[in-house]
Amino acid sequence: MKKFFSSIICSNGYCSTYNTIYKRDLNARVYIVNDGDDYERSIFFKTLVKNLRGYNISLFNPFYDESIDGIYIENLNTYILSDGGYNKISPILPKIWEKYISITDEKDYPKDLLREALIHKAREYNHYKNSCKLLNQASVVKERLHNSLSPYLDEDRIVTFIQKLGLRHIKRTTEKGNGKVRCLSSPTPLGIHTHYDTIFEICDDIINITDETAFVGAIILGVIKNYAVKEKLEIIASPSYFGKDFFQFLLLPSLKLAFCISDTSHQPPFKSQIEINIQRFFTDKAFLTSEKTKTLISVENSLLDKAVLSLYEGRDERFKYSNSTKNFSDIERAKESADKIAERILN
């Protein structure tokens, strides 16, 4: 079972990939869940996945590693998506897709409980807002780092490398995708999380670029991604916290090929077929290990750690919100709704 993030938090704020996933797939069946509390939706999706066992299913997370806010059943070209909270799906979907599913009835919370729940929601939002602010500060530091490295970049050598290693694979393929872009990793309350199992399931070959600065790696993955989009290949990307167009991983399913960027603090749990040493792309290799470079990397990592802590504190407020309303959750109704939609999809 493949897993993806439907959205990410980054220096640009909250970014959803919903609009890139569905816009080229007008034949898809899409059902939208727009009611139920957090706990009911969680029970609904877990029950639904259980009922659809044996089908090729992709799970979509928000920025919580442990949660589900949508599924895609590939065999049936069918999506069931949660619409609410941070994910606002309705505005980007064509009208023909607006088939709504009701999980439970609307609740009438006591005023004191509703006030308490809204306070937790507001605190959660403030923590995520603070996290985005910290990520933005880290991105400014990263930009300073990249600007300091830019004069020493051997542009001719990197262009030759991209043409030889990256684009030749794309030019050889005859299988075209649907142009979808899906996310494989995201900053979460427990740190930056990547669905490594999805990499293993999709790819035969992995090209690893060890790059503490993420400068050369970002250039390589950015150029390959743009070319793949032009060729309408399906893309599974892992945007870094720096921004939605700044990648840590890039998977091309039709080629069964993955590119990844690793550093001393982030080593993927797999052995790649090709290892790239970025020193070959610089005219002055000493600058890569200079005190200035080390300091900028250290400051960036410190800001990233603070941003993750803020996400963790936000998740804590979300749990408090869910617990405060949990006694009003209709679990049996949520399970019953999952059973009914599974039957409707399969028949």
C-alpha positions as CSV (number, residue, x, y, z in Angstrom):
1,M,0.0,0.0,0.0
2,K,1.5,3.3,-1.1
3,K,1.4,6.4,1.1
4,F,1.6,10.0,0.2
5,F,1.2,13.4,1.9
6,S,-1.7,15.4,0.4
7,S,-0.2,18.6,1.7
8,I,2.8,20.0,3.4
9,I,3.8,22.8,5.8
10,C,6.7,24.8,4.4
11,S,8.2,28.3,4.4
12,N,5.4,29.3,2.0
13,G,2.8,28.2,4.5
14,Y,0.3,25.4,4.0
15,C,0.5,23.9,0.5
16,S,-1.9,21.3,-0.8
17,T,-1.2,19.1,-3.9
18,Y,-4.9,18.3,-4.4
19,N,-5.1,20.6,-7.5
20,T,-2.2,18.9,-9.2
21,I,-3.5,15.4,-8.4
22,Y,-7.0,15.6,-9.9
23,K,-7.0,18.3,-12.6
24,R,-5.9,16.0,-15.4
25,D,-8.2,13.1,-14.4
26,L,-11.7,14.0,-15.3
27,N,-12.7,10.3,-15.5
28,A,-12.1,9.8,-11.8
29,R,-14.9,9.2,-9.3
30,V,-14.4,11.6,-6.3
31,Y,-16.4,11.4,-3.1
32,I,-16.1,14.2,-0.6
33,V,-16.4,13.8,3.2
34,N,-17.4,17.2,4.6
35,D,-18.7,16.4,8.1
36,G,-17.8,14.4,11.2
37,D,-15.2,15.4,13.8
38,D,-11.5,14.4,13.7
39,Y,-12.1,11.1,15.6
40,E,-15.1,10.1,13.4
41,R,-13.2,10.8,10.2
42,S,-10.3,8.8,11.5
43,I,-12.5,5.8,12.3
44,F,-14.3,6.2,8.9
45,F,-11.1,6.0,6.8
46,K,-9.6,3.2,8.8
47,T,-12.8,1.1,8.4
48,L,-12.9,2.0,4.7
49,V,-9.3,0.9,4.1
50,K,-10.1,-2.4,6.0
51,N,-13.2,-3.0,3.8
52,L,-11.1,-2.4,0.6
53,R,-8.3,-4.8,1.6
54,G,-6.9,-6.5,-1.5
55,Y,-7.3,-3.4,-3.7
56,N,-4.3,-1.2,-4.7
57,I,-4.9,1.7,-2.3
58,S,-2.9,5.0,-1.8
59,L,-3.3,6.7,1.5
60,F,-3.1,10.5,1.8
61,N,-1.9,12.2,5.0
62,P,-2.3,15.8,6.0
63,F,0.9,16.9,7.8
64,Y,0.3,14.3,10.6
65,D,2.2,11.2,9.9
66,E,-0.3,9.0,11.7
67,S,-3.5,10.3,10.2
68,I,-5.5,9.8,7.0
69,D,-7.5,12.4,5.2
70,G,-8.2,10.6,1.9
71,I,-7.6,7.5,-0.1
72,Y,-7.3,6.6,-3.8
73,I,-8.3,3.2,-5.0
74,E,-6.2,2.8,-8.1
75,N,-8.0,-0.3,-9.5
76,L,-11.3,1.7,-9.5
77,N,-9.9,5.2,-10.2
78,T,-11.8,6.4,-7.2
79,Y,-11.0,9.0,-4.5
80,I,-12.6,9.5,-1.1
81,L,-11.4,12.8,0.4
82,S,-11.8,14.7,3.5
83,D,-12.8,18.3,2.9
84,G,-12.4,20.6,5.9
85,G,-9.9,22.1,8.3
86,Y,-6.7,22.8,6.4
87,N,-7.7,20.9,3.3
88,K,-10.2,22.8,1.2
89,I,-10.9,20.6,-1.7
90,S,-14.2,21.9,-3.0
91,P,-13.0,25.1,-4.6
92,I,-10.6,23.3,-6.9
93,L,-12.8,20.4,-8.0
94,P,-15.0,20.5,-11.1
95,K,-18.7,20.4,-10.3
96,I,-19.1,16.9,-11.8
97,W,-17.0,15.6,-8.9
98,E,-19.0,17.1,-6.0
99,K,-20.5,13.9,-4.6
100,Y,-20.8,14.4,-0.9
101,I,-20.7,11.7,1.8
102,S,-22.3,12.2,5.2
103,I,-20.6,10.3,8.1
104,T,-22.7,11.5,11.0
105,D,-25.4,13.9,12.0
106,E,-24.5,17.5,13.0
107,K,-23.9,17.8,16.7
108,D,-25.1,20.3,19.3
109,Y,-22.2,20.8,21.6
110,P,-22.7,22.4,25.0
111,K,-21.5,26.0,24.9
112,D,-18.8,25.5,27.5
113,L,-17.4,22.5,25.6
114,L,-17.6,24.3,22.3
115,R,-15.7,27.3,23.8
116,E,-13.0,24.9,25.2
117,A,-12.7,23.1,21.8
118,L,-12.4,26.4,19.9
119,I,-9.6,27.6,22.2
120,H,-7.6,24.4,21.5
121,K,-8.2,24.9,17.8
122,A,-7.0,28.5,17.9
123,R,-3.8,27.5,19.9
124,E,-3.2,24.7,17.3
125,Y,-3.4,27.2,14.5
126,N,-1.0,29.6,16.3
127,H,1.6,26.9,16.7
128,Y,1.5,26.0,13.0
129,K,1.6,29.7,12.1
130,N,4.7,30.0,14.3
131,S,6.2,26.9,12.6
132,C,5.8,28.4,9.2
133,K,7.5,31.6,10.4
134,L,10.5,29.6,11.7
135,L,10.6,27.6,8.4
136,N,10.6,30.9,6.5
137,Q,13.6,32.1,8.7
138,A,15.4,28.9,8.0
139,S,14.8,29.3,4.2
140,V,16.3,32.8,4.4
141,V,19.4,31.2,5.9
142,K,19.5,28.5,3.2
143,E,19.2,31.2,0.5
144,R,22.2,33.0,2.0
145,L,24.1,29.7,2.0
146,H,23.2,29.0,-1.6
147,N,24.2,32.6,-2.6
148,S,27.6,32.2,-1.0
149,L,28.1,28.9,-2.9
150,S,26.9,30.1,-6.2
151,P,30.1,31.8,-7.4
152,Y,32.0,28.5,-7.1
153,L,29.5,26.4,-9.0
154,D,30.8,24.8,-12.2
155,E,27.7,25.3,-14.3
156,D,28.9,23.6,-17.5
157,R,29.7,20.4,-15.5
158,I,26.3,20.3,-13.8
159,V,24.5,20.9,-17.2
160,T,26.4,18.0,-18.7
161,F,25.6,15.8,-15.7
162,I,21.8,16.5,-15.9
163,Q,21.7,15.8,-19.6
164,K,23.7,12.6,-19.3
165,L,22.2,11.1,-16.1
166,G,18.7,12.6,-15.8
167,L,17.2,13.6,-19.1
168,R,18.4,10.6,-21.1
169,H,16.2,8.3,-18.9
170,I,13.2,10.5,-19.6
171,K,13.8,10.7,-23.3
172,R,14.0,6.9,-23.5
173,T,10.7,6.1,-21.9
174,T,7.6,5.6,-24.1
175,E,5.2,5.4,-21.2
176,K,3.5,8.7,-20.5
177,G,1.9,9.4,-17.2
178,N,-1.0,11.7,-16.2
179,G,1.1,14.6,-15.0
180,K,0.1,14.1,-11.3
181,V,2.3,15.5,-8.6
182,R,2.1,13.8,-5.2
183,C,4.1,14.4,-2.0
184,L,6.2,11.7,-0.4
185,S,7.5,13.6,2.7
186,S,6.6,16.5,4.9
187,P,7.7,18.2,8.1
188,T,5.5,16.6,10.9
189,P,5.3,17.0,14.7
190,L,7.8,14.1,14.9
191,G,10.3,15.6,12.4
192,I,10.6,15.4,8.7
193,H,8.9,12.1,7.7
194,T,9.3,10.3,4.4
195,H,7.2,7.3,3.2
196,Y,10.2,5.2,2.4
197,D,8.1,2.1,1.8
198,T,6.6,3.8,-1.2
199,I,10.1,4.4,-2.7
200,F,10.8,0.7,-2.3
201,E,7.5,-0.3,-3.9
202,I,7.8,2.0,-6.9
203,C,11.5,2.2,-7.8
204,D,14.1,-0.2,-9.0
205,D,16.9,2.3,-9.3
206,I,17.8,5.1,-6.8
207,I,20.3,7.9,-7.4
208,N,21.5,9.4,-4.2
209,I,23.1,12.9,-4.1
210,T,24.9,13.5,-0.8
211,D,24.7,17.3,-0.4
212,E,24.9,18.9,3.0
213,T,24.0,22.3,1.5
214,A,21.1,20.9,-0.7
215,F,22.3,23.4,-3.4
216,V,23.5,21.1,-6.2
217,G,20.8,18.5,-5.4
218,A,18.1,21.1,-5.6
219,I,19.3,22.3,-9.1
220,I,19.4,18.7,-10.4
221,L,16.0,17.7,-9.1
222,G,14.4,21.0,-10.1
223,V,15.6,20.7,-13.8
224,I,14.6,17.0,-14.0
225,K,11.2,17.7,-12.5
226,N,10.5,20.6,-14.9
227,Y,11.4,18.4,-17.9
228,A,9.2,15.5,-16.6
229,V,6.3,17.9,-16.2
230,K,6.8,19.0,-19.8
231,E,6.7,15.4,-20.9
232,K,3.6,14.8,-18.9
233,L,5.2,12.1,-16.7
234,E,3.7,11.3,-13.3
235,I,5.8,12.7,-10.5
236,I,6.0,11.8,-6.9
237,A,7.9,14.6,-5.1
238,S,9.1,15.3,-1.6
239,P,9.2,19.1,-1.1
240,S,11.5,20.2,1.6
241,Y,10.5,22.7,4.2
242,F,12.2,25.4,2.0
243,G,9.2,25.5,-0.4
244,K,6.9,23.4,-2.4
245,D,9.2,23.5,-5.5
246,F,12.4,22.6,-3.6
247,F,12.7,18.8,-3.5
248,Q,14.3,16.3,-1.2
249,F,13.1,13.3,-3.3
250,L,11.9,12.9,-6.8
251,L,10.3,9.7,-8.1
252,L,9.4,9.0,-11.7
253,P,7.1,5.9,-11.5
254,S,7.1,5.2,-15.2
255,L,10.9,4.9,-15.1
256,K,10.9,3.1,-11.8
257,L,13.6,5.7,-10.9
258,A,14.2,7.9,-7.8
259,F,16.5,10.8,-7.1
260,C,17.2,11.7,-3.5
261,I,19.3,14.3,-1.6
262,S,20.8,13.2,1.7
263,D,23.1,14.8,4.2
264,T,24.8,13.9,7.5
265,S,21.6,14.3,9.5
266,H,19.3,12.6,6.9
267,Q,20.4,9.3,5.6
268,P,17.7,7.3,3.8
269,P,17.5,3.6,4.9
270,F,18.5,2.1,1.6
271,K,21.5,1.6,-0.6
272,S,21.4,3.5,-3.8
273,Q,22.6,2.2,-7.2
274,I,24.4,5.5,-8.0
275,E,26.1,7.8,-5.4
276,I,26.9,11.3,-6.5
277,N,29.6,13.4,-4.8
278,I,28.8,17.1,-5.3
279,Q,32.4,18.3,-4.9
280,R,32.9,17.6,-8.6
281,F,30.5,20.5,-9.4
282,F,32.5,23.2,-7.6
283,T,35.6,25.1,-8.6
284,D,36.6,25.7,-5.0
285,K,35.8,22.6,-2.9
286,A,37.3,24.1,0.3
287,F,34.4,26.6,0.6
288,L,32.0,23.7,1.1
289,T,33.7,22.9,4.5
290,S,34.5,26.5,5.5
291,E,33.4,28.0,8.9
292,K,30.9,30.2,7.1
293,T,29.2,27.3,5.4
294,K,29.2,25.2,8.6
295,T,27.7,28.1,10.6
296,L,24.9,28.7,8.1
297,I,24.0,25.0,8.1
298,S,24.0,24.9,11.9
299,V,21.7,28.0,12.2
300,E,19.4,26.5,9.5
301,N,19.1,23.2,11.4
302,S,18.5,24.9,14.7
303,L,15.5,26.8,13.2
304,L,14.2,23.6,11.7
305,D,14.3,21.9,15.1
306,K,12.3,24.8,16.6
307,A,9.8,24.6,13.8
308,V,9.3,20.9,14.4
309,L,8.8,21.5,18.2
310,S,6.1,24.1,17.4
311,L,4.4,21.5,15.2
312,Y,4.5,19.0,18.1
313,E,3.0,21.6,20.4
314,G,0.3,22.2,17.8
315,R,-0.4,18.5,17.6
316,D,-0.8,18.4,21.4
317,E,-3.5,21.0,21.1
318,R,-5.2,19.0,18.4
319,F,-5.3,16.0,20.7
320,K,-6.8,18.1,23.4
321,Y,-9.5,19.3,21.0
322,S,-10.3,15.7,19.9
323,N,-10.4,14.5,23.5
324,S,-12.8,17.3,24.5
325,T,-15.3,16.3,21.8
326,K,-14.7,12.6,21.8
327,N,-17.7,11.7,24.0
328,F,-20.0,13.2,21.4
329,S,-18.4,11.1,18.6
330,D,-20.7,8.5,16.9
331,I,-18.2,5.8,16.2
332,E,-20.8,3.2,15.2
333,R,-22.3,5.6,12.7
334,A,-18.9,6.4,11.2
335,K,-18.2,2.7,10.7
336,E,-21.6,2.1,9.2
337,S,-21.0,5.0,6.7
338,A,-17.7,3.4,5.7
339,D,-19.4,0.1,5.1
340,K,-22.0,1.7,2.9
341,I,-19.6,3.7,0.8
342,A,-17.4,0.6,0.3
343,E,-20.4,-1.3,-0.9
344,R,-21.4,1.5,-3.2
345,I,-17.9,1.7,-4.7
346,L,-17.6,-2.0,-5.3
347,N,-21.1,-2.6,-6.8
